[in-house]
Structure formats: structure tokens, C-alpha cells
Amino acid sequence: MTLSDEARQRLADIVERQPTKNGELQELWDMDSGSEVHQYLESELKEYYYRNDDSLICATPEATALIDGEDSERVQTITVTPLQQAVVDVIAAPEEESQSVVAVLHALREAGEDPEVDDVRSALRSLADKGIVETIQKTVPTFRLAVARENLDIELAEA
């Protein structure tokens, strides 16, 4: 997706201020309402942002790479559940062969976790929505980290 100069600058604002709120961006972008900010995000930057568990606006790793350059050393802070943390710990790295949900489940069990397969599938989808893991479609969907572990600063969500 090619971004206009305005969209690229606004994406840079998100990368710089994340996590942020509609109100902060509304003021920064001189918009009339938070709804206008939301409409802009959905129409122009949908692929480059997500909302964290607190509904704050965050940039995807792809957005950060676009703004900072592919070799960016910026560490992305995300808030995850304990199961999502365990998935990040065991899932294939970006340069490794991707894994199926079942392979991730087995890796979790080898690491001492005992989640249900549906919980693992949900955790993987949530991490994919945040841009932390990528989905590679084969006969069945497979997953691996989209960013290097050392470029993540993970915080556990309150239970």
C-alpha cells in the first residue's frame, strides 16, 4: 500500500507516540472529533495500526519498519496474556520454518504449559493482529514471529 505524504507523516506520529489515544491524535492532526480520527485510521492506515488490550492505538512492526527503516532497532512494547507470552517464547523465529497451531501447542507442552488447542489458535490470531506473528498460508495456516524476540518488550496484561 502506497501512502501519501500526509498519511506517512501521520503514521510517523503514531509510531512516535504509541500507545496513543484518538484524542491525542485529534489534537495533533487538528481534527474535529475522535470519530474523524478513527475514520482516517480505518480508511488510510488500516494495515499499519492496531488497538491494544486497553484500546490504545499502536503501530504494527511493519509500520515501524516503514517509518524507521527496515534495519530499525526500535523495541516494540506490547501487552499480552500469559499464554501469548508463552507462545512468543516457543514459536519459530522470523528466519525459521513456520509452525502449525498443533506444532505450537506441542512446543508449549514441552515448555510445561498445557493450554487447549482453541486457546493456542486464539493467542496466535491475537498476536497476528498485533503484527507480532505472521500467518503463512499452506495447507493449514502456519505461524512464526514477524519480529525478532530481542525487538520485543513484553508486558503481561492484568488478569
N, C-alpha and C positions, 0 to 999 in steps of 0.2 A: 504494500500500500504506500503510495507516494503522498507525503504530507506537504501542505502549503507551508510557507514561511511562518504564518501565524500559528498554525497547528503545531509545527515543530517547536516554536517558542513556548507555546502553552504546555506542550509535553515536557519541555525542559523545566518549566515551573513546577510541574507535578514531581518530576524526578528530584528536584532540589528540595521540595517541601514535604515530601511524603513521610509518614502518612498525613493527609490533609483533609479538610472538610470543604463541602460545597461553599460555605460562607466565606472562607478564606480566599478561595478561587474567585468567587463572585466579586469580592472587593478588589482583588488584584487585577482581574480582567474587566472591571468596570461594567458588570452585567447587572440587570435589574433584579434577578432572583436566583435562588438556588436551583429552581426548576430549569432556568435557562442554562445554568452550568451543566446540569445533568443532561439536558438535550444536546448540548455541544459535545460533551464527552461521548455520548452514545452515537452521535452522527459522525464525528470526526476522529475520535481517539479510542473507539471501542476495542480495538485489538491491542492497545497499549496500556490499559489500566484495568484494575480490579478493585473491589472493595474488600477490605479485610474483615475479620470477625466483628469488629467494632463499627463497621460500615464506613470506615475512613478510606479515602482514595489513595491507592498505591500504584506505582508504575510496575509493569512487568519487567522481567530481566531483559526481554527484547527491547523494550523502550529505553532502559538504562544503557544498553549497548548502543542503541541508535544515537542517543544524546552524548554519551561519554566516549564512544568508540568501542570497537569490538574487544580490544585488549584492556578494557576498564578493570581496575582493581577495586571498584566500589563494592563494598559489602552490603548485601541486601538484608534488612531485618524483616523477618516475618513472624507472625504469631500463629502457632499451630497447636493441635491437640497432642497429648502424649502418643497416641497411635501414629499420627502424622510424623512426629519426631522420630519414632522408631522406623517408619518407612524410609525417611530420608537417610537414616543411618545404614540401612541394609540394601537399598535399591542400587542398581547399576549406575556407575558414574557416566558422565556425558560421552566419554570415548569408548565405553564398553557396550557389549551387546544388550539390547533392551530385554526386559523380563515381562512375562505374563503376570496376571494377577495371582495365579496359583504359585508361580515361582517366587514372587514377593512374599506370599503367605508362608511358604516353606522357609524362606530366609528369615522371616520374623520368628517362626517357631524355633529355628536353630539358634536364634539370638535370645530365646527364653520368653518370647511373647506368645500368647495363644488367642489371637483375635478370630472372629468369624470372617469368612471369605467376603461377605457383603460389606463388612466394616472396612476391610482392606480395599475393596473396589471403591468405596465411598471416599476413603482417605486419598487414594490415588487421583480420583477425579477432582477433589478439592485442591490438591497440590498442583494438578494440571491447570485448573482455573487460575491459580495464583502465579502460574508461569514457572513453577519450581521443577516440575517434571514435564516431560514431553511424551505425547502419545504417538507411537509408531504403529500404524495400522498394518497388520499382517493378516493371517487367517483369523487370529484373535488379536485384540489390541494388546500391545506391549508397552512398557514404560521404562524410562531411565531419567536420571536427573537432567535438567536443562541447563543447570549452572553448576559450577564446581562447589563442592562442600565448603571449601575454605572461603568462598564468597557469600556464605550464608551466616547470619547471626540469628539463631532461632530462639524465640521466646515461647514458653508454654502458656497456653490460654488458661484462664481460671476455669476450674471445673464447675 
